[in-house]
Amino acid sequence: VQLQASGGGLVQPGGSLRLSCAASGSFYRMGWYRQAPGKLREMVATVTSGGTTNYADSDIEGRFTISRHNAKNTVDLQMDSLKPEDTAVYYCNARSRGGTMNYWGQGTQVTVSS
């Protein structure tokens, strides 16, 4: 199984970025996690094959939008109104319904700085 992520980069505060991830198979749940320097990896947003979304908190939900295309096995994360504290390596994740299969992409750097 391969997860290919793309779309990271450097953006100014208040700007937008879109992350994309393509999986080599179909999975029940796909999503994005992030890990900032010195911190644990945390969930940002996930979406099931049925379209049920889950966001880390209301702040993330108000600024980020997760979407997926089941036929293409892709998941995107549209990030708007970015803040410096969003700076992290973002990882794509895909897992089976029971979580017995759990895969990670290679990570893409997002830096929010003026």
Residue pairs with C-beta under 8 A, 6 or more apart in sequence:
1 23
1 24
1 25
1 94
1 101
1 103
2 23
2 24
3 21
3 22
3 23
3 24
3 92
3 93
3 94
3 103
3 104
3 105
3 106
4 21
4 22
4 105
4 106
5 19
5 20
5 21
5 90
5 91
5 92
5 105
5 106
5 107
5 108
6 19
6 20
6 21
6 108
7 17
7 18
7 19
7 20
7 108
8 17
8 19
8 90
8 108
8 109
8 110
9 17
9 109
9 110
9 111
10 111
10 112
10 113
11 17
11 82
11 110
11 111
11 112
12 112
12 113
12 114
13 82
13 83
13 84
13 112
13 113
13 114
14 81
14 82
15 82
15 112
16 78
16 79
16 80
16 81
16 82
17 79
17 82
17 110
18 76
18 77
18 78
18 79
19 32
19 76
19 77
19 79
19 90
19 92
19 108
19 110
20 74
20 75
20 76
21 30
21 32
21 74
21 75
21 76
21 92
21 94
21 105
22 72
22 73
22 74
23 30
23 73
23 74
23 75
23 92
23 94
23 103
24 73
25 73
25 94
26 49
26 70
26 73
27 49
27 73
27 94
27 95
27 96
27 101
27 103
28 48
28 49
28 95
28 96
28 97
29 46
29 47
29 48
29 49
29 93
29 94
29 95
29 96
29 97
30 46
30 47
30 68
30 75
30 92
30 93
30 94
30 95
31 43
31 44
31 45
31 46
31 47
31 54
31 66
31 75
31 92
31 93
32 43
32 44
32 45
32 46
32 66
32 75
32 77
32 90
32 91
32 92
32 93
33 41
33 42
33 43
33 44
33 90
33 91
33 93
34 41
34 42
34 44
34 86
34 88
34 89
34 90
34 91
34 110
35 41
35 42
35 88
35 89
35 91
35 107
36 85
36 87
36 88
36 89
39 88
41 91
42 56
43 54
43 56
44 55
44 56
44 60
44 64
44 77
44 90
45 53
45 54
45 55
45 56
45 60
45 61
45 64
45 66
45 77
46 53
46 54
46 66
46 93
47 53
47 54
47 66
47 67
47 68
47 75
49 68
49 70
51 68
53 66
55 61
55 64
55 66
63 79
63 80
63 81
63 82
64 77
64 78
64 79
64 80
65 77
65 78
65 80
66 75
66 76
66 77
66 78
67 75
67 76
67 78
68 74
68 75
68 76
69 75
75 92
75 94
77 90
79 86
79 110
82 110
82 112
83 112
84 112
84 113
85 112
86 110
86 112
87 110
87 111
87 112
87 113
88 110
89 107
89 108
89 109
89 110
90 107
90 108
90 109
90 110
91 104
91 105
91 106
91 107
91 108
92 104
92 105
93 102
93 103
93 104
93 105
94 102
94 103
95 101
95 102
95 103
96 102
